[in-house]
Amino acid sequence: MTSSPASTLPAAAVPFWRRPFRLIRDNRRVYLLLNVATYGVFIVGFLVGLVFPDLRAAQAQGLEDDGTGDLVRSVFANPPLFAALILGVNVFRLSLLTIVLPSLVVPFAGLALFGYWVAETGITLAPDSPTGWVALIPHSLTLIIELQAYILFVLGAWLLGRNWVRPRAVGESLHRRGYVRGLQSIGLLALPALILLVIGALWEAYSLRYLIHPLSQWLLG
C-alpha cells in the first residue's frame, strides 16, 4: 500500500497550514469516535427535552435567570454585535473554560465537561412550538459547524491527556515533555477550530435575525 507524500514527510517539513489536518488524519479513529459520541449525546439530550418538556423549560429559565436571555435580546437586532457576542461565548466560555483549561489541570477533564454541556444543549434546543421546529432548519447548520469546532478542541484535549499520561505514545520519556507535545497539538487544532467558530457565529447571528421570521411565515402561513 502506498502512502501520500504528506504522510511520509516529517512534521517540520509539512506546510504549517496543513499540520492540523495531518494531526486529524493521524488520529482519525479518535476523531470519528468523538464525532459519533458528540452527536449521539446531543440527540439523546434532544429526545429527553422532547419527552420531558418541563426539563427543557427549566433549562430555558436558567438562561433567563443568569441574564443570558436579556443580553441576547439587547444585541439581537445588530447582527455584527450579536455575532461578536456569540463568538466570545463560544471561544472563552465553551472552548477555553469548558474544554481546554480543565484539561490542562486534570487529564481528559474537558471531555467530561463538554459531554455534559452537549447533553444540556440538546435538552435546551428541543422545540416546544411550530416556530421552534422551523428555527431548527437554519440552526442545524450552526450546530454542525460549531460542534465540529468544539470536537477539534476536544481532540486536542484528548491528545494532551494521552501524551501527558503516556508520553511514550509520542516517543517521549518524560511526562513533562508529553504535556508540552499535547499543548502543541491543541495549538495546531485551535487554528481550524477558530475559523469554524467565526463562520458559525456569523451564520447563527444573521440566520436568527433574518431567516427565522420569513421561514416561519412561508412554512406556517
C-alpha positions in Angstrom: 0.0 0.0 0.0 1.4 3.4 -0.9 1.3 6.5 1.3 0.6 10.0 0.3 3.6 12.3 0.0 2.4 14.4 3.0 2.1 11.3 5.3 5.8 10.4 4.6 7.2 13.8 5.4 8.4 14.7 8.9 6.2 17.1 10.8 8.7 20.0 10.3 8.6 19.6 6.5 4.8 19.8 6.3 3.5 23.3 5.5 2.1 25.0 8.6 -1.4 25.3 7.3 -1.6 21.5 6.6 -0.3 20.4 10.0 -3.7 20.5 11.7 -5.2 18.3 9.0 -2.3 15.9 9.3 -2.8 15.7 13.0 -6.5 14.9 12.4 -5.7 12.3 9.8 -3.1 10.6 12.1 -5.8 10.4 14.8 -8.8 9.8 12.6 -10.2 6.9 14.6 -10.4 9.0 17.8 -11.7 12.0 15.7 -14.5 9.8 14.3 -15.4 8.4 17.7 -15.6 11.9 19.1 -17.9 12.9 16.3 -20.2 9.9 17.0 -20.2 10.5 20.7 -20.8 14.2 20.4 -23.8 14.0 18.0 -25.1 10.9 19.8 -25.1 12.7 23.2 -26.8 15.7 21.6 -29.5 13.6 20.0 -30.1 11.8 23.4 -30.4 15.2 25.1 -32.7 16.5 22.4 -35.0 13.5 22.8 -35.0 13.9 26.6 -36.1 17.6 26.0 -38.9 16.5 23.8 -40.1 13.8 26.2 -39.8 15.9 29.3 -40.7 19.5 28.3 -40.6 20.7 31.9 -36.9 19.8 31.9 -36.4 21.9 28.8 -38.3 24.7 30.3 -36.1 24.6 33.4 -33.0 24.9 31.2 -34.5 27.8 29.3 -35.5 29.5 32.6 -31.9 29.1 33.8 -30.7 31.2 30.8 -33.2 33.9 31.8 -32.2 33.8 35.5 -28.5 34.2 34.7 -29.1 37.2 32.4 -28.3 35.4 29.2 -31.7 36.0 27.7 -31.6 39.7 28.4 -28.1 40.0 26.9 -29.1 38.2 23.7 -32.2 40.3 23.2 -30.2 43.5 23.7 -27.9 42.8 20.7 -30.2 40.6 18.6 -31.1 43.5 16.2 -27.5 44.2 15.5 -26.1 41.1 13.7 -22.4 42.1 13.8 -22.6 42.7 17.6 -24.7 39.6 18.0 -22.1 37.6 16.1 -19.3 39.1 18.3 -21.2 38.1 21.4 -21.7 34.5 20.1 -18.1 34.2 19.2 -16.9 35.5 22.6 -19.1 33.0 24.4 -18.1 30.1 22.1 -14.4 30.8 22.4 -13.9 31.8 26.0 -16.7 30.1 27.9 -17.1 26.9 25.9 -13.8 26.3 24.2 -11.4 27.6 26.8 -13.2 27.3 30.2 -15.2 24.1 29.4 -12.7 22.1 27.3 -9.1 23.4 27.3 -8.4 24.8 30.8 -9.8 21.9 32.8 -7.8 19.5 30.6 -4.6 21.5 31.5 -5.1 20.6 35.1 -6.7 17.2 35.1 -6.2 14.8 32.1 -9.3 14.4 30.0 -11.4 16.6 32.3 -12.6 18.7 29.4 -14.1 15.7 27.6 -16.4 15.0 30.5 -17.4 18.7 30.9 -18.0 19.0 27.2 -20.2 15.9 27.1 -22.3 17.4 29.9 -22.7 20.7 28.0 -23.7 18.8 24.8 -26.4 16.9 26.7 -27.7 20.2 28.2 -27.7 21.9 24.8 -29.7 19.1 23.3 -32.3 19.4 26.0 -32.4 23.2 25.7 -32.9 23.2 21.9 -35.8 20.7 21.9 -38.6 22.8 20.3 -41.8 23.4 22.1 -43.7 25.2 19.3 -44.0 25.0 15.5 -41.8 28.1 15.2 -39.2 26.3 17.2 -39.1 23.5 14.7 -38.8 26.0 11.9 -35.9 27.7 13.7 -34.1 24.3 13.7 -33.8 24.4 9.9 -31.1 27.1 9.8 -29.9 26.4 13.3 -29.0 22.8 12.3 -26.1 24.2 10.2 -25.0 26.2 13.2 -24.9 23.1 15.3 -22.8 21.2 12.7 -20.3 24.0 12.3 -19.9 24.8 16.0 -19.8 21.2 17.2 -17.1 20.5 14.7 -15.1 23.3 16.2 -15.5 22.0 19.7 -14.7 18.5 18.6 -11.3 19.8 17.4 -10.7 21.3 20.8 -11.8 18.0 22.4 -9.4 16.1 20.2 -6.7 18.4 21.3 -7.7 17.8 25.0 -7.6 14.1 24.4 -4.2 14.2 22.8 -2.9 16.3 25.7 -4.2 13.8 28.2 -2.8 10.8 26.3 0.6 12.4 25.8 0.7 13.6 29.4 -0.3 10.2 30.9 1.6 8.0 28.3 4.4 10.2 26.9 5.9 7.1 25.2 2.9 7.2 22.8 4.7 10.2 21.1 8.2 9.0 21.6 8.9 10.9 24.8 10.2 9.5 28.1 9.1 12.4 30.4 5.6 13.3 31.3 6.5 17.0 31.1 7.6 16.6 27.5 4.5 14.7 26.7 2.5 17.5 28.2 4.3 20.0 26.0 3.6 17.9 22.9 -0.1 17.9 23.9 -0.1 21.7 24.2 1.3 21.9 20.7 -1.5 19.7 19.4 -4.1 21.9 21.0 -2.4 24.9 19.4 -2.5 23.4 16.0 -6.1 22.3 16.2 -7.2 25.6 17.5 -6.5 27.2 14.1 -9.2 25.5 12.1 -11.5 25.4 15.2 -11.4 29.2 15.5 -12.1 29.6 11.8 -15.2 27.4 12.2 -16.3 29.3 15.2 -16.1 32.6 13.3 -18.2 31.1 10.5 -20.6 29.6 12.9 -21.1 32.9 14.8 -21.8 34.9 11.6 -24.2 32.3 10.3 -26.0 32.0 13.7 -26.4 35.7 14.1 -27.6 36.5 10.6 -29.8 33.4 10.2 -31.6 34.1 13.5 -32.0 37.7 12.6 -33.2 37.4 9.0 -34.3 33.8 8.2 -36.5 32.6 11.1 -39.3 35.1 10.6 -39.7 34.7 6.8 -39.3 30.9 7.0 -42.0 30.7 9.7 -44.4 32.8 7.6 -43.7 30.7 4.5 -43.9 27.3 6.2 -46.5 28.0 8.8 -48.7 30.5 7.0 
